[in-house]
Amino acid sequence: MSEHQRIHPVDLEAQTKPTAPLVPRGSSRSDKPELPYPPLRQYPPSHLRPPKRRSGNCCCRCICWSICIIILLVILVTATLAALYFIYDPKLPKYSVDRFQITEFQVDSNNFVNATFDVTVTAENPNKGIGIYYEDGSKLSVLYSDYNLAQGSLPVFYQGHKNTTVLTVVMKGGAQIGSQVVNSLQQEQQTGSIPIDFKGDVPVRVKLGGLKLWKFTSKVRCNLIIDSMTVSDQIKIKSSSCKFSLKL
């Protein structure tokens, strides 16, 4: 053996001592190493849809159905009213003031008027299949130069088909009028032409066959010219013009 050759000691225990495996048992080398944070969770596409779309569609459907129902109801009501119109052929009632009697009319020194009138009103129902209920709460008035001289009311009654009803209403009241109005009344008394107004607001119900409809307000406006404003039962109505309208 040469001098230049050296012998190096070998640790046999280190060679025979088992080393710890680099990869844990039960796992393969192809397994991915654990990440420091969990991966993002992926949801199916159905979870990503905004929930408002479905509720919005429901609201649109409800609105569309509501509009369709309202239109259908309007068509049905219109068709029903049209059928009733052609079946019953409704006509407006007619009113007139046929007699005007003065039982009291006094003007004191202070130009205060006390008046009592007996007014005969004729109500005509020209309809064949329509009746009229005259209900409580009517208001009648007699005016001169827009001064309400007397008030009264119609009785409660039912007017049948093709019926004419004559009513005599006692109307009483008083009003404070001016001196100029008194002078005008005296001049018209001399000429024999005194304009007065008769107004009536009467609640009525219409009966179609066996059906009693909702309440209306019957408005009657009559312009009269009488020949005198003194106590007499022979007051002459020189002209009379009445208008009628209905108000819901």
PyRosetta script that sets phi, psi and omega in degrees:
from pyrosetta import init, pose_from_sequence

init()
pose = pose_from_sequence("MSEHQRIHPVDLEAQTKPTAPLVPRGSSRSDKPELPYPPLRQYPPSHLRPPKRRSGNCCCRCICWSICIIILLVILVTATLAALYFIYDPKLPKYSVDRFQITEFQVDSNNFVNATFDVTVTAENPNKGIGIYYEDGSKLSVLYSDYNLAQGSLPVFYQGHKNTTVLTVVMKGGAQIGSQVVNSLQQEQQTGSIPIDFKGDVPVRVKLGGLKLWKFTSKVRCNLIIDSMTVSDQIKIKSSSCKFSLKL")
pose.set_psi(1, 135.7)
pose.set_omega(1, -174.1)
pose.set_phi(2, -78.5)
pose.set_psi(2, 158.3)
pose.set_omega(2, 179.6)
pose.set_phi(3, -69.6)
pose.set_psi(3, -27.0)
pose.set_omega(3, -175.9)
pose.set_phi(4, -80.4)
pose.set_psi(4, -10.9)
pose.set_omega(4, 178.3)
pose.set_phi(5, -83.1)
pose.set_psi(5, 132.7)
pose.set_omega(5, -179.7)
pose.set_phi(6, -118.0)
pose.set_psi(6, 149.6)
pose.set_omega(6, -179.7)
pose.set_phi(7, -108.6)
pose.set_psi(7, 124.1)
pose.set_omega(7, 179.0)
pose.set_phi(8, -100.6)
pose.set_psi(8, 133.1)
pose.set_omega(8, -180.0)
pose.set_phi(9, -69.1)
pose.set_psi(9, 141.9)
pose.set_omega(9, -179.7)
pose.set_phi(10, -117.0)
pose.set_psi(10, 132.3)
pose.set_omega(10, 178.2)
pose.set_phi(11, -89.0)
pose.set_psi(11, 103.3)
pose.set_omega(11, -178.0)
pose.set_phi(12, -69.9)
pose.set_psi(12, -31.0)
pose.set_omega(12, -179.0)
pose.set_phi(13, -66.8)
pose.set_psi(13, -36.5)
pose.set_omega(13, 178.6)
pose.set_phi(14, -66.7)
pose.set_psi(14, -32.7)
pose.set_omega(14, 178.9)
pose.set_phi(15, -73.8)
pose.set_psi(15, -35.7)
pose.set_omega(15, -176.5)
pose.set_phi(16, -86.7)
pose.set_psi(16, -12.6)
pose.set_omega(16, -177.3)
pose.set_phi(17, -73.8)
pose.set_psi(17, 126.2)
pose.set_omega(17, -178.2)
pose.set_phi(18, -67.2)
pose.set_psi(18, 139.0)
pose.set_omega(18, 178.7)
pose.set_phi(19, -96.5)
pose.set_psi(19, 151.1)
pose.set_omega(19, -180.0)
pose.set_phi(20, -69.3)
pose.set_psi(20, 135.1)
pose.set_omega(20, -179.0)
pose.set_phi(21, -67.0)
pose.set_psi(21, 142.9)
pose.set_omega(21, 178.8)
pose.set_phi(22, -71.8)
pose.set_psi(22, -25.9)
pose.set_omega(22, -178.8)
pose.set_phi(23, -116.8)
pose.set_psi(23, 129.0)
pose.set_omega(23, 179.9)
pose.set_phi(24, -61.3)
pose.set_psi(24, 151.6)
pose.set_omega(24, 178.2)
pose.set_phi(25, -65.5)
pose.set_psi(25, 150.2)
pose.set_omega(25, 179.8)
pose.set_phi(26, 83.1)
pose.set_psi(26, 3.0)
pose.set_omega(26, 177.3)
pose.set_phi(27, -130.3)
pose.set_psi(27, 153.6)
pose.set_omega(27, -179.4)
pose.set_phi(28, -100.5)
pose.set_psi(28, 165.3)
pose.set_omega(28, -179.4)
pose.set_phi(29, -71.1)
pose.set_psi(29, -18.0)
pose.set_omega(29, -177.6)
pose.set_phi(30, -81.6)
pose.set_psi(30, -9.4)
pose.set_omega(30, 179.2)
pose.set_phi(31, -63.4)
pose.set_psi(31, 141.1)
pose.set_omega(31, -179.5)
pose.set_phi(32, -77.3)
pose.set_psi(32, 143.1)
pose.set_omega(32, 178.2)
pose.set_phi(33, -69.2)
pose.set_psi(33, 151.7)
pose.set_omega(33, 179.9)
pose.set_phi(34, -67.1)
pose.set_psi(34, 138.5)
pose.set_omega(34, 179.8)
pose.set_phi(35, -86.4)
pose.set_psi(35, 157.0)
pose.set_omega(35, -179.7)
pose.set_phi(36, -70.9)
pose.set_psi(36, -16.4)
pose.set_omega(36, 177.0)
pose.set_phi(37, -140.2)
pose.set_psi(37, 152.3)
pose.set_omega(37, -176.7)
pose.set_phi(38, -69.2)
pose.set_psi(38, 150.1)
pose.set_omega(38, 178.9)
pose.set_phi(39, -69.0)
pose.set_psi(39, 157.7)
pose.set_omega(39, 177.8)
pose.set_phi(40, -65.3)
pose.set_psi(40, 137.3)
pose.set_omega(40, -179.3)
pose.set_phi(41, -82.1)
pose.set_psi(41, 130.8)
pose.set_omega(41, -179.1)
pose.set_phi(42, -99.3)
pose.set_psi(42, 129.2)
pose.set_omega(42, -179.8)
pose.set_phi(43, -102.8)
pose.set_psi(43, 153.9)
pose.set_omega(43, 175.2)
pose.set_phi(44, -66.1)
pose.set_psi(44, 158.7)
pose.set_omega(44, -176.3)
pose.set_phi(45, -59.6)
pose.set_psi(45, -29.4)
pose.set_omega(45, -177.8)
pose.set_phi(46, -63.4)
pose.set_psi(46, -30.0)
pose.set_omega(46, -179.9)
pose.set_phi(47, -77.4)
pose.set_psi(47, -17.6)
pose.set_omega(47, -177.7)
pose.set_phi(48, -85.9)
pose.set_psi(48, -8.3)
pose.set_omega(48, 179.7)
pose.set_phi(49, -72.7)
pose.set_psi(49, 138.4)
pose.set_omega(49, 178.3)
pose.set_phi(50, -69.0)
pose.set_psi(50, 134.1)
pose.set_omega(50, -177.7)
pose.set_phi(51, -68.4)
pose.set_psi(51, -14.0)
pose.set_omega(51, -175.6)
pose.set_phi(52, -73.1)
pose.set_psi(52, -24.0)
pose.set_omega(52, -177.8)
pose.set_phi(53, -62.3)
pose.set_psi(53, -43.3)
pose.set_omega(53, -177.8)
pose.set_phi(54, -66.9)
pose.set_psi(54, -43.4)
pose.set_omega(54, 178.5)
pose.set_phi(55, -66.4)
pose.set_psi(55, -35.5)
pose.set_omega(55, 177.5)
pose.set_phi(56, -64.0)
pose.set_psi(56, -39.9)
pose.set_omega(56, 177.5)
pose.set_phi(57, -64.1)
pose.set_psi(57, -39.2)
pose.set_omega(57, 178.8)
pose.set_phi(58, -64.1)
pose.set_psi(58, -41.5)
pose.set_omega(58, 179.0)
pose.set_phi(59, -63.3)
pose.set_psi(59, -41.6)
pose.set_omega(59, 179.0)
pose.set_phi(60, -62.8)
pose.set_psi(60, -40.3)
pose.set_omega(60, 178.7)
pose.set_phi(61, -65.4)
pose.set_psi(61, -41.4)
pose.set_omega(61, 179.3)
pose.set_phi(62, -63.2)
pose.set_psi(62, -41.9)
pose.set_omega(62, 179.6)
pose.set_phi(63, -64.6)
pose.set_psi(63, -42.0)
pose.set_omega(63, 179.9)
pose.set_phi(64, -63.5)
pose.set_psi(64, -43.3)
pose.set_omega(64, 178.6)
pose.set_phi(65, -64.8)
pose.set_psi(65, -40.1)
pose.set_omega(65, 179.4)
pose.set_phi(66, -63.3)
pose.set_psi(66, -43.9)
pose.set_omega(66, 179.1)
pose.set_phi(67, -62.7)
pose.set_psi(67, -41.5)
pose.set_omega(67, 179.4)
pose.set_phi(68, -63.6)
pose.set_psi(68, -41.3)
pose.set_omega(68, 179.7)
pose.set_phi(69, -65.8)
pose.set_psi(69, -42.1)
pose.set_omega(69, 179.0)
pose.set_phi(70, -62.6)
pose.set_psi(70, -44.4)
pose.set_omega(70, 178.8)
pose.set_phi(71, -61.6)
pose.set_psi(71, -41.9)
pose.set_omega(71, 179.1)
pose.set_phi(72, -63.3)
pose.set_psi(72, -41.2)
pose.set_omega(72, 178.2)
pose.set_phi(73, -64.2)
pose.set_psi(73, -41.9)
pose.set_omega(73, 178.5)
pose.set_phi(74, -61.5)
pose.set_psi(74, -41.7)
pose.set_omega(74, 178.7)
pose.set_phi(75, -64.0)
pose.set_psi(75, -42.4)
pose.set_omega(75, -179.7)
pose.set_phi(76, -65.2)
pose.set_psi(76, -44.2)
pose.set_omega(76, 179.6)
pose.set_phi(77, -64.1)
pose.set_psi(77, -42.5)
pose.set_omega(77, 179.2)
pose.set_phi(78, -62.7)
pose.set_psi(78, -43.5)
pose.set_omega(78, 179.1)
pose.set_phi(79, -64.1)
pose.set_psi(79, -39.0)
pose.set_omega(79, 178.8)
pose.set_phi(80, -65.2)
pose.set_psi(80, -45.0)
pose.set_omega(80, 179.4)
pose.set_phi(81, -64.5)
pose.set_psi(81, -38.8)
pose.set_omega(81, 178.4)
pose.set_phi(82, -64.5)
pose.set_psi(82, -41.2)
pose.set_omega(82, 178.2)
pose.set_phi(83, -64.0)
pose.set_psi(83, -43.0)
pose.set_omega(83, 178.3)
pose.set_phi(84, -63.9)
pose.set_psi(84, -36.3)
pose.set_omega(84, -179.9)
pose.set_phi(85, -63.9)
pose.set_psi(85, -44.6)
pose.set_omega(85, -179.1)
pose.set_phi(86, -73.1)
pose.set_psi(86, -28.1)
pose.set_omega(86, -179.8)
pose.set_phi(87, -75.6)
pose.set_psi(87, -48.1)
pose.set_omega(87, -173.0)
pose.set_phi(88, -94.8)
pose.set_psi(88, -19.6)
pose.set_omega(88, 179.8)
pose.set_phi(89, 49.2)
pose.set_psi(89, 66.1)
pose.set_omega(89, -173.1)
pose.set_phi(90, -68.2)
pose.set_psi(90, 144.2)
pose.set_omega(90, 176.3)
pose.set_phi(91, -130.3)
pose.set_psi(91, 147.8)
pose.set_omega(91, 179.3)
pose.set_phi(92, -70.6)
pose.set_psi(92, 141.1)
pose.set_omega(92, 175.1)
pose.set_phi(93, -67.9)
pose.set_psi(93, 163.4)
pose.set_omega(93, -178.9)
pose.set_phi(94, -120.8)
pose.set_psi(94, 142.5)
pose.set_omega(94, -179.2)
pose.set_phi(95, -131.8)
pose.set_psi(95, 150.1)
pose.set_omega(95, 177.3)
pose.set_phi(96, -154.8)
pose.set_psi(96, 152.1)
pose.set_omega(96, 173.1)
pose.set_phi(97, -102.7)
pose.set_psi(97, 113.3)
pose.set_omega(97, -172.1)
pose.set_phi(98, -102.2)
pose.set_psi(98, -18.6)
pose.set_omega(98, -178.7)
pose.set_phi(99, -150.2)
pose.set_psi(99, 140.8)
pose.set_omega(99, -179.0)
pose.set_phi(100, -135.7)
pose.set_psi(100, 109.4)
pose.set_omega(100, -178.1)
pose.set_phi(101, -114.6)
pose.set_psi(101, 133.5)
pose.set_omega(101, -179.6)
pose.set_phi(102, -105.5)
pose.set_psi(102, 116.6)
pose.set_omega(102, 177.8)
pose.set_phi(103, -102.4)
pose.set_psi(103, -15.1)
pose.set_omega(103, 175.9)
pose.set_phi(104, -156.3)
pose.set_psi(104, 132.3)
pose.set_omega(104, 173.5)
pose.set_phi(105, -158.5)
pose.set_psi(105, 107.1)
pose.set_omega(105, -177.6)
pose.set_phi(106, -133.9)
pose.set_psi(106, 138.9)
pose.set_omega(106, 175.5)
pose.set_phi(107, -120.6)
pose.set_psi(107, 117.2)
pose.set_omega(107, -176.9)
pose.set_phi(108, -85.5)
pose.set_psi(108, -175.0)
pose.set_omega(108, -177.3)
pose.set_phi(109, -67.3)
pose.set_psi(109, -21.1)
pose.set_omega(109, 177.9)
pose.set_phi(110, -93.2)
pose.set_psi(110, 12.1)
pose.set_omega(110, 179.6)
pose.set_phi(111, 62.8)
pose.set_psi(111, 34.3)
pose.set_omega(111, 173.6)
pose.set_phi(112, -99.4)
pose.set_psi(112, 130.7)
pose.set_omega(112, -174.6)
pose.set_phi(113, -102.4)
pose.set_psi(113, 131.5)
pose.set_omega(113, 168.0)
pose.set_phi(114, -112.9)
pose.set_psi(114, 126.3)
pose.set_omega(114, -173.9)
pose.set_phi(115, -139.4)
pose.set_psi(115, 145.7)
pose.set_omega(115, 172.1)
pose.set_phi(116, -137.9)
pose.set_psi(116, 124.4)
pose.set_omega(116, -178.2)
pose.set_phi(117, -123.1)
pose.set_psi(117, 145.5)
pose.set_omega(117, 168.7)
pose.set_phi(118, -109.8)
pose.set_psi(118, 109.1)
pose.set_omega(118, -174.1)
pose.set_phi(119, -109.6)
pose.set_psi(119, 127.2)
pose.set_omega(119, 177.8)
pose.set_phi(120, -99.3)
pose.set_psi(120, 118.3)
pose.set_omega(120, -177.5)
pose.set_phi(121, -113.9)
pose.set_psi(121, 134.8)
pose.set_omega(121, 176.1)
pose.set_phi(122, -109.8)
pose.set_psi(122, 125.3)
pose.set_omega(122, 177.9)
pose.set_phi(123, -114.6)
pose.set_psi(123, 124.3)
pose.set_omega(123, -177.7)
pose.set_phi(124, -116.9)
pose.set_psi(124, 128.1)
pose.set_omega(124, 174.9)
pose.set_phi(125, -107.0)
pose.set_psi(125, 104.6)
pose.set_omega(125, -175.9)
pose.set_phi(126, -85.4)
pose.set_psi(126, 1.8)
pose.set_omega(126, -173.5)
pose.set_phi(127, -83.8)
pose.set_psi(127, 146.4)
pose.set_omega(127, -179.8)
pose.set_phi(128, -80.4)
pose.set_psi(128, -45.1)
pose.set_omega(128, -173.9)
pose.set_phi(129, -115.7)
pose.set_psi(129, 17.9)
pose.set_omega(129, -176.8)
pose.set_phi(130, -123.2)
pose.set_psi(130, 126.6)
pose.set_omega(130, 174.2)
pose.set_phi(131, -106.3)
pose.set_psi(131, 161.4)
pose.set_omega(131, -176.9)
pose.set_phi(132, -128.5)
pose.set_psi(132, 125.5)
pose.set_omega(132, 172.7)
pose.set_phi(133, -96.5)
pose.set_psi(133, 119.0)
pose.set_omega(133, 173.5)
pose.set_phi(134, -93.6)
pose.set_psi(134, 114.8)
pose.set_omega(134, -171.1)
pose.set_phi(135, -102.4)
pose.set_psi(135, 174.7)
pose.set_omega(135, -177.2)
pose.set_phi(136, -70.3)
pose.set_psi(136, 151.0)
pose.set_omega(136, 176.6)
pose.set_phi(137, 105.5)
pose.set_psi(137, 14.5)
pose.set_omega(137, 179.0)
pose.set_phi(138, -73.3)
pose.set_psi(138, 152.9)
pose.set_omega(138, -179.8)
pose.set_phi(139, -132.6)
pose.set_psi(139, 118.6)
pose.set_omega(139, 177.1)
pose.set_phi(140, -115.9)
pose.set_psi(140, 148.7)
pose.set_omega(140, -179.7)
pose.set_phi(141, -152.5)
pose.set_psi(141, 149.6)
pose.set_omega(141, 174.1)
pose.set_phi(142, -116.4)
pose.set_psi(142, 128.2)
pose.set_omega(142, -175.1)
pose.set_phi(143, -124.4)
pose.set_psi(143, 146.2)
pose.set_omega(143, 171.2)
pose.set_phi(144, -131.1)
pose.set_psi(144, 121.9)
pose.set_omega(144, -177.4)
pose.set_phi(145, 52.2)
pose.set_psi(145, 40.8)
pose.set_omega(145, 178.6)
pose.set_phi(146, 69.5)
pose.set_psi(146, 10.6)
pose.set_omega(146, 173.2)
pose.set_phi(147, -95.1)
pose.set_psi(147, 127.2)
pose.set_omega(147, -178.6)
pose.set_phi(148, -80.6)
pose.set_psi(148, 104.9)
pose.set_omega(148, -174.4)
pose.set_phi(149, -86.0)
pose.set_psi(149, -33.2)
pose.set_omega(149, -175.7)
pose.set_phi(150, -154.9)
pose.set_psi(150, 153.5)
pose.set_omega(150, -179.0)
pose.set_phi(151, -132.3)
pose.set_psi(151, 158.3)
pose.set_omega(151, 178.0)
pose.set_phi(152, -166.6)
pose.set_psi(152, -171.7)
pose.set_omega(152, -179.3)
pose.set_phi(153, -153.2)
pose.set_psi(153, 155.1)
pose.set_omega(153, 177.0)
pose.set_phi(154, -84.2)
pose.set_psi(154, 151.5)
pose.set_omega(154, 173.4)
pose.set_phi(155, -73.3)
pose.set_psi(155, 162.2)
pose.set_omega(155, 176.2)
pose.set_phi(156, -81.9)
pose.set_psi(156, 126.1)
pose.set_omega(156, 179.8)
pose.set_phi(157, -159.3)
pose.set_psi(157, 167.8)
pose.set_omega(157, 176.5)
pose.set_phi(158, -114.0)
pose.set_psi(158, 132.0)
pose.set_omega(158, 178.7)
pose.set_phi(159, -109.5)
pose.set_psi(159, 119.4)
pose.set_omega(159, -176.2)
pose.set_phi(160, -79.3)
pose.set_psi(160, -171.5)
pose.set_omega(160, -177.7)
pose.set_phi(161, -69.6)
pose.set_psi(161, 142.2)
pose.set_omega(161, 177.1)
pose.set_phi(162, 48.0)
pose.set_psi(162, 51.2)
pose.set_omega(162, -173.7)
pose.set_phi(163, -121.6)
pose.set_psi(163, 144.0)
pose.set_omega(163, 173.8)
pose.set_phi(164, -121.0)
pose.set_psi(164, 122.5)
pose.set_omega(164, -176.8)
pose.set_phi(165, -116.4)
pose.set_psi(165, 129.9)
pose.set_omega(165, 178.1)
pose.set_phi(166, -108.7)
pose.set_psi(166, 124.8)
pose.set_omega(166, -176.9)
pose.set_phi(167, -125.4)
pose.set_psi(167, 137.3)
pose.set_omega(167, 173.3)
pose.set_phi(168, -110.3)
pose.set_psi(168, 120.0)
pose.set_omega(168, -174.3)
pose.set_phi(169, -113.4)
pose.set_psi(169, 129.8)
pose.set_omega(169, 175.1)
pose.set_phi(170, -88.3)
pose.set_psi(170, 124.7)
pose.set_omega(170, -176.6)
pose.set_phi(171, -123.2)
pose.set_psi(171, 128.0)
pose.set_omega(171, -177.8)
pose.set_phi(172, -129.0)
pose.set_psi(172, 155.7)
pose.set_omega(172, 176.0)
pose.set_phi(173, 168.2)
pose.set_psi(173, -169.2)
pose.set_omega(173, 179.3)
pose.set_phi(174, -160.8)
pose.set_psi(174, 159.8)
pose.set_omega(174, -178.8)
pose.set_phi(175, -156.1)
pose.set_psi(175, 147.1)
pose.set_omega(175, 174.5)
pose.set_phi(176, -91.4)
pose.set_psi(176, 116.1)
pose.set_omega(176, -177.7)
pose.set_phi(177, -115.2)
pose.set_psi(177, 165.1)
pose.set_omega(177, -178.7)
pose.set_phi(178, -87.3)
pose.set_psi(178, 167.9)
pose.set_omega(178, -179.5)
pose.set_phi(179, -66.8)
pose.set_psi(179, -34.2)
pose.set_omega(179, 178.3)
pose.set_phi(180, -65.7)
pose.set_psi(180, -36.1)
pose.set_omega(180, 178.3)
pose.set_phi(181, -66.8)
pose.set_psi(181, -39.1)
pose.set_omega(181, 177.8)
pose.set_phi(182, -62.9)
pose.set_psi(182, -42.1)
pose.set_omega(182, 178.7)
pose.set_phi(183, -63.7)
pose.set_psi(183, -42.0)
pose.set_omega(183, 178.5)
pose.set_phi(184, -63.5)
pose.set_psi(184, -41.0)
pose.set_omega(184, 179.4)
pose.set_phi(185, -63.4)
pose.set_psi(185, -39.9)
pose.set_omega(185, 179.0)
pose.set_phi(186, -65.3)
pose.set_psi(186, -39.8)
pose.set_omega(186, 178.7)
pose.set_phi(187, -66.4)
pose.set_psi(187, -42.5)
pose.set_omega(187, 179.5)
pose.set_phi(188, -68.8)
pose.set_psi(188, -30.4)
pose.set_omega(188, 176.4)
pose.set_phi(189, -62.9)
pose.set_psi(189, -37.2)
pose.set_omega(189, 179.5)
pose.set_phi(190, -70.8)
pose.set_psi(190, -36.1)
pose.set_omega(190, 179.8)
pose.set_phi(191, -80.0)
pose.set_psi(191, -18.6)
pose.set_omega(191, 179.1)
pose.set_phi(192, 80.1)
pose.set_psi(192, 24.5)
pose.set_omega(192, 177.9)
pose.set_phi(193, -139.1)
pose.set_psi(193, 101.7)
pose.set_omega(193, -177.5)
pose.set_phi(194, -118.1)
pose.set_psi(194, 116.2)
pose.set_omega(194, 179.2)
pose.set_phi(195, -82.7)
pose.set_psi(195, 130.9)
pose.set_omega(195, 174.6)
pose.set_phi(196, -134.1)
pose.set_psi(196, 161.2)
pose.set_omega(196, 179.8)
pose.set_phi(197, -120.6)
pose.set_psi(197, 138.6)
pose.set_omega(197, 173.7)
pose.set_phi(198, -116.3)
pose.set_psi(198, 124.1)
pose.set_omega(198, -179.0)
pose.set_phi(199, -124.3)
pose.set_psi(199, 142.1)
pose.set_omega(199, 178.2)
pose.set_phi(200, -142.1)
pose.set_psi(200, 130.3)
pose.set_omega(200, 173.1)
pose.set_phi(201, -119.4)
pose.set_psi(201, 108.0)
pose.set_omega(201, -170.3)
pose.set_phi(202, -123.4)
pose.set_psi(202, 122.3)
pose.set_omega(202, 174.5)
pose.set_phi(203, -75.8)
pose.set_psi(203, 129.9)
pose.set_omega(203, -177.9)
pose.set_phi(204, -134.6)
pose.set_psi(204, 157.9)
pose.set_omega(204, 171.4)
pose.set_phi(205, -126.9)
pose.set_psi(205, 140.4)
pose.set_omega(205, -178.9)
pose.set_phi(206, -98.6)
pose.set_psi(206, 137.2)
pose.set_omega(206, 178.7)
pose.set_phi(207, -112.5)
pose.set_psi(207, 117.0)
pose.set_omega(207, 176.6)
pose.set_phi(208, -104.1)
pose.set_psi(208, 105.1)
pose.set_omega(208, -176.5)
pose.set_phi(209, 63.1)
pose.set_psi(209, -116.8)
pose.set_omega(209, 175.8)
pose.set_phi(210, -101.5)
pose.set_psi(210, 9.3)
pose.set_omega(210, -176.4)
pose.set_phi(211, -103.9)
pose.set_psi(211, 124.2)
pose.set_omega(211, 177.9)
pose.set_phi(212, -99.5)
pose.set_psi(212, 114.7)
pose.set_omega(212, -173.6)
pose.set_phi(213, -84.9)
pose.set_psi(213, -177.5)
pose.set_omega(213, -175.9)
pose.set_phi(214, -70.1)
pose.set_psi(214, 172.6)
pose.set_omega(214, -173.1)
pose.set_phi(215, -85.7)
pose.set_psi(215, 137.7)
pose.set_omega(215, 172.8)
pose.set_phi(216, -116.9)
pose.set_psi(216, 166.6)
pose.set_omega(216, 169.6)
pose.set_phi(217, -112.9)
pose.set_psi(217, 116.1)
pose.set_omega(217, 179.3)
pose.set_phi(218, -86.9)
pose.set_psi(218, 118.8)
pose.set_omega(218, -178.0)
pose.set_phi(219, -107.1)
pose.set_psi(219, 119.1)
pose.set_omega(219, 179.6)
pose.set_phi(220, -115.2)
pose.set_psi(220, 130.0)
pose.set_omega(220, 177.9)
pose.set_phi(221, -130.4)
pose.set_psi(221, 117.8)
pose.set_omega(221, -178.7)
pose.set_phi(222, -122.1)
pose.set_psi(222, 130.9)
pose.set_omega(222, 174.0)
pose.set_phi(223, -103.4)
pose.set_psi(223, 118.4)
pose.set_omega(223, -176.9)
pose.set_phi(224, -117.0)
pose.set_psi(224, 152.6)
pose.set_omega(224, 168.6)
pose.set_phi(225, -127.4)
pose.set_psi(225, 117.4)
pose.set_omega(225, 179.8)
pose.set_phi(226, -110.0)
pose.set_psi(226, 163.2)
pose.set_omega(226, -173.9)
pose.set_phi(227, -91.4)
pose.set_psi(227, -10.6)
pose.set_omega(227, -177.7)
pose.set_phi(228, -158.7)
pose.set_psi(228, 155.7)
pose.set_omega(228, 175.1)
pose.set_phi(229, -125.2)
pose.set_psi(229, 46.3)
pose.set_omega(229, 177.3)
pose.set_phi(230, -119.3)
pose.set_psi(230, 162.6)
pose.set_omega(230, -178.6)
pose.set_phi(231, -65.4)
pose.set_psi(231, 116.2)
pose.set_omega(231, -179.1)
pose.set_phi(232, -169.5)
pose.set_psi(232, 151.0)
pose.set_omega(232, 174.3)
pose.set_phi(233, -101.2)
pose.set_psi(233, 11.8)
pose.set_omega(233, -179.4)
pose.set_phi(234, -118.6)
pose.set_psi(234, 35.9)
pose.set_omega(234, 178.1)
pose.set_phi(235, -70.9)
pose.set_psi(235, 130.4)
pose.set_omega(235, -178.6)
pose.set_phi(236, -98.6)
pose.set_psi(236, 129.3)
pose.set_omega(236, 174.2)
pose.set_phi(237, -89.1)
pose.set_psi(237, 107.5)
pose.set_omega(237, -175.8)
pose.set_phi(238, -77.5)
pose.set_psi(238, -32.8)
pose.set_omega(238, 175.7)
pose.set_phi(239, -153.7)
pose.set_psi(239, 151.5)
pose.set_omega(239, -179.3)
pose.set_phi(240, -148.8)
pose.set_psi(240, 131.5)
pose.set_omega(240, 178.5)
pose.set_phi(241, -138.5)
pose.set_psi(241, 117.9)
pose.set_omega(241, -176.2)
pose.set_phi(242, -117.7)
pose.set_psi(242, 140.4)
pose.set_omega(242, 174.9)
pose.set_phi(243, -120.9)
pose.set_psi(243, 148.5)
pose.set_omega(243, -176.2)
pose.set_phi(244, -133.7)
pose.set_psi(244, 140.7)
pose.set_omega(244, 176.4)
pose.set_phi(245, -149.3)
pose.set_psi(245, 159.0)
pose.set_omega(245, 178.5)
pose.set_phi(246, -114.3)
pose.set_psi(246, 141.4)
pose.set_omega(246, 178.1)
pose.set_phi(247, -131.2)
pose.set_psi(247, 130.3)
pose.set_omega(247, 179.6)
pose.set_phi(248, -72.9)
pose.dump_pdb("model.pdb")
